[in-house]
């Protein structure tokens, strides 16, 4: 929900712990993923959903806190701002 409120699209029905996220374009999604993976703050993988690039999140540790989630959402926003600003 926090990512959606920040303008990201959640493309799958979240049933358990897998979340597929995209940005406005496939290119921007791919660039955001690269920035996040290089940040050292969190790690997530890339994938395809209905032929489109997505970022795949798996939130699976019982030790994950709401603060951890907020930091990760902030990192997504920061990566998007960097990707857009770098163009």
N, C-alpha and C positions, 0 to 999 in steps of 0.2 A: 504493500500500500504506500509506503514512504517513497519508493522509487516512482511509482505512478504519479504521486502528487508532485514530484519534481520534474515531470514531463517525459519519463521513460515509459515505454509500452511493455506490459507484461503479456506475452503472447500465448502462454499456455494456461490451462486451468490448474492452479496450484492445489494439489491434493495432499502432498506430504512435505518434502523438503527440496524439491527441484523447482527452480524458477528460471524461466527463459525471458531475457530482457533484450529489448532493441531500442535503438535511438531512431531519429527521423529518417536516416538513410542507411543502407547496408555499409557504405563506406565509413560513415561516422561511427557506426556500431563497431566495426573492425578497428578503427583508430582508438576509440575509447578503451576497448579490450586491451590493446597493446600498451596503452598508457597505464592502465590499472595493473597489468601483469608486471610492468617495470617499476611500479611504485614501491613495492615491498610492504604495502599496507594490508593487502588481501590478495588472494589468488582465485581466479575463476577461469573457466575455459570457454572456448568458442565452439559453436556448433551451427547447424542449419535447421530451420523449422519452416516447412512449406516453401523450401527453396530460398529462404532469406537468412542472412547472417544474424545470429543471436549470441548473447553472452549467457552462459549456463552457470547458474549459482547452485550450490548444494550446501544447505545449512543443516549440518548434521551433528554437531557436538552439543551435548547437554550443558557444556560450559559457556556456550555463546550467550552473551548478555544483550540487553537492549542497548547498552552503550556501544557494544561491538557493532550491532546493526546500524546504529546512527553513524558511527565512524565510516562504515562501508558505504552507506548512502552518500555521505559527504564526499567520499573518494570518487564515487560515480559522477557526482555533479562537478567536482574539480577536474576530473579527466575530460568530461564533455566540454567544459569551459576552455580547457587547454587545447583540445582538438579543434574547437571552433575558432579560438583566438589565433591558432597557429596557421590559419588559412589566409 
